[in-house]
Amino acid sequence: MSEAVPAQVAGEVLCVGLTIQDIILRVPEIPTRPVKIYASERMAVGGGPAATASVAIARLGGKVSFAGRLGEDATGRALRDELRGEGVETQHLRLIPGHHSPSSVILVDQHGERLIVAYADPDLPRDASWFDPAGSHGAVLCDLSWPDGALKAYAEAAQRGIPRVLDADISRHPREDVEAIVSAADHVVFSRPGLATFSGTEEIAEGLKRAERPGHKLIGVTDGEAGIFWLADGEVRNMVPPAIRAVDTVGAGDAFHGALALALARSWPIERALAFSNAVAALKCSKPGGRAGLPTAEALKEFNPSFTLV
């Protein structure tokens, strides 16, 4: 049975962070040594944790805007136009002259697993003085790519008492930047590599306990087919996603975080929000093409009618 959206929340989400051009190459297997191989398929599509999360939200019927930085080049303009075409508002997306837009090459094997090599201009200005995150958002979602923007958005969200979701993957920024963002968020979900890097341990329970900070309402980690692990009253809980045939896992974590932010913006209880996010991520894995495989509201309703978004 579906649940209605509370009247006081429009379901809007502000996503802050990285948008990047992904060149996705499908290969039989990911090489473990230097070698020349041929891809059977090529796809160029926008990526990046926060940007892909914003597209996931739009596909699911949510209202969403994206804030970030790009170079003022052909890639940057194409990425901006792609977001607009998906229904994402881009008034907070800035194209900066004299800089290159981020890009990556992603190898995807026959099992849907991937290897990502990403490039981001190290001289892209961190300054967020031009960014005004105020608005009628019901939640804010950030990744770790733009510390100044994330902290500014979280500060405004904290003043308004709305959820502050963090996609905590590995980061090229200094430890003190990552620590500040993790502490400023109140719903933190790491990738498995992100948690290991931040906590200094591969063990999930210990890692989550080390990563937890005062003010966190959710501290968790996604681990592929094993689903989401999170702390509840000091104990680790686990929720496994629906069983699907994985075709392409690119963008699954981004889909999870986008769905989580949307559910929290609509005031869903945390376990229902996590189940919803698991379902969205699983559906994404069942389709090829990274962002192109993100599910629509109609596909989700067919997959699980209890997650109908009114």
N, C-alpha and C positions, 0 to 999 in steps of 0.2 A: 504494500500500500504506500502511495507517495505521500510526502509531507509538504505542506504549503510553506512558502517563504514568508518569514515575518514581515509585516507591513512596514516596519521602521527601517528595514535594510534593503537597499536596491541591489545588493549583490555585486557592487562595484569593487574592483581590485586595482590598486596601483602596483605595477611591477617595475622594479628598479635594478638595472645591471647590464648584462652583456647581450648584444645581438651580434651575430657572426655569420659569415657565409660558409656553409659546409659543402664540400665536394665529397659526395658519398660514392665509394667504389665497392661493388659487390665482387668478392673473390671466393674461391673454393675454401681456402683456409688462410689464417693470418700467419705470415712467415715468422719464424723464430731465429732467422739468420739473414744476413744481407743477400738478396737474390732479386732477379727480375721476374715479375709475374704479370699476367694480363687479367684485367677485370672484365666481367661479363655484363656489367651494367654501370652506368654513370648517372648521377643525379646531382644537380646544384640547387641547394635550398637554404633558406635562412635557418640559423640555429642559435645557440646560446641559452643558458638556463632560464634567466628571467624572461627573455623574449619568447622562447618556445612555450613557457608557462603562460604567457599572455595570450598566445594563439590558442592554447588548450582551453583557456577560460572563455575566449570568444566562441570557439567551436561548440562549447557546452551551453551557450546561451547567456553567458555573463557579460556585463559591461566592464571594459578593462582599458587602461591606458599604460603606456610603456615609457619609462624615462631612462635615457642612457646617452652614450657618446659614440660617434662614428667619425671616420675621416670624411672630408668633403671630396669624395671620389665616386666613380661609377658604382663601385660595390656598395658604398654607403647609401647612395640614392636608391639602388635596387632593393636593399634591405628595408629601407623606410617604406618604399612603395609596396613591398610584399606585406608588411605589417598592416598598412592601411587597407590593402585588399582583403585581409582577413577580418577586418572590422575592429582593429586595435587602434585606439587614439594615440597619436604620436606628437602632440604638442610639446612634450617634454623630451623629445629625441633631438639631440643637437649634433649637426654635422660641422666638424671643426676643420678649417682650412689648413693645409700643409701636413696632414697626417693620413696614415693608411688605415683603412677599416680592417677589423679583425677577420681572419679566415682560418679554415682548417681543412684537413684531408682526413676522411674517416674510411677505414677498411671494415667491411661487414662480411662475416663468413657465413657458411651454409647453415649454421646453427643460430644465427642472429646475434652472435657476439661481435664486439667491435674494438678497434684500435683507433684512437684519436690523436692526431698531431695538430696542435693549434698554434696560431700566431696572433699576438696582440701587440700593437705598437707600444713599446715601453715608455715613449715620451708623450703619449696622449694625456693631456692635462687632467689632473684629478679634481680641479676646482669645481665646486658645486654652488657657487654664489648665484649663478643664473637660474638655478633650479628651485621652483616653488612647489613643494609637495602638498600644499593645503588643498582640500577638496572634500567631496562627499563620499569618499571611499569607505567601504566597510571593512577592508583589510589591506595591508601592505605586504608585498612579497619582495624580498631582495636576494640576490646572490652575492658572492664575495668579490666581484670584479671591480666595483667602484666604491671603495670605502667611504669617501666623503658624501656621495649621494645616498648610500644606504643609511649612514648615521643621521643625516638630515631628515630623511623620510621617516626613520624610526622615532626620532625625537618628536616630530609632529604627530605621529600616530599614538605615541605614549601619552601625549597631552590630551588626546581625544578618547583614549581608552579602547582603541580598536586593535585587533590581532596584528602581530608583527611576525611574519613567517620568514624563515631563513632557509634557503637551499645551500647547505654547508658542504661543498665539495672541496677538493684540494685547491689551493690558491698560490699564486706567485707573489702575493703581497707579504710584507713582514708579519711576524707572529703578533705583534702588538695591534696591528690593524684587524687581523682575524679575531683576536680576543675581544676587541671592542665591539665588533659587529655581533659576535655570538652572545655577548653579555647584553647587548641592546635589544635583541630579539626576544620574544616570549614563546614562540613555537619554532623550535629548531629541529630540523631533520637532516642528518648527515648522509652522505654516501658512505659506503664502507671504507674506501680509501681516505675520505675526508675525516672520518672519525678516528681512524688509526693515526693519521698524521697529527691531528689536533691533540689527541689524548696520549699518544705515545705507547699504545698497546693495541694488539690485534684482537683482543678479547672483548666481545661486545658489551657484556654487563659492566665490566670494569671501565671500559672506555666511556660508556654513557654516564657512569657515576663521576668520573673525572671531568667530563665535559659539562655537567649540570651546573648552572649558576642560579643565584637568587633571582626570583622573578620569572623563571621558566615555568610555563604552563604545560609544555610538551618538550621532551628531549628524546629524540629517537634516531634510528638509522634504518635505511632501506638496504636490503641484501638480496636483490634479484628474486629468484623463485621462492626464497625463504620469506619474503615479504618485509613487513615493518616490525622492528623491535623498539619498544619504548619503556621508559621507567614509569611505574605507577606505585606510589607509596614506597619507594626504595626497591621495588621488585621489578624484574624485567618481564614484560608481556610481549606476546608475538601474535601477529595476525597475518595469515598466509593469503596471497591473492587468489582469485579464481583461476582454475586450470585452463590454460590455452596452449595452442601450438605457437611457440615463439618463432617469428620470422625475422624481426629486426628490433633490437632493444634500444636503438638510438632514440633519445628523447623520452624514454620511459620515466626517468627520474624527474625530468622537467614537467611531464604530464602529471605525475603524482603531486608535485608541489603546487602546480596551478590549481588542480582540483581541491587540494587541501585549503588553499587560500580562499577559493570561492565558497567552499562549504562553511568555513569559519566566518566569512563575510555574511553568510546567511544564517548565522547563529546555530548551526547544527551541533549536537553533542559530539565530543571528540571521537568516540568509537565509531559513530556513524560517519563522521568526516573521514576517518582513516579507511573504513571499508569502501567508501565512495572513491577515495584516492587510489586504493588498490585496484578497484575495478577499472578505472580510467587508464591507469598505467598498464594493466594487463591487456586491455583492448588495443592500446597503442602497440604493444609488442606483437600482436597478431597481424599487423599490417606493415608493409615495407615503406621505407622512405623517410625515416626520421620525422620531421615536422609534418610531412605529407600524410603520415599514417595516424595523426591524432584523431580520436573519435569525435563524432558530432553528438549532439544531444539525442538525436533520433536513434543513432547506433547504440548509445548507452541505454536508452529506454528499451530497445529490443533485447539487449543483453541482460538487463536487470531492471524490470519495471519499477522496483522500489526506489530507484534513484532518479525518478522523473523530476526535472527542475521546472517548477511552475513559473 
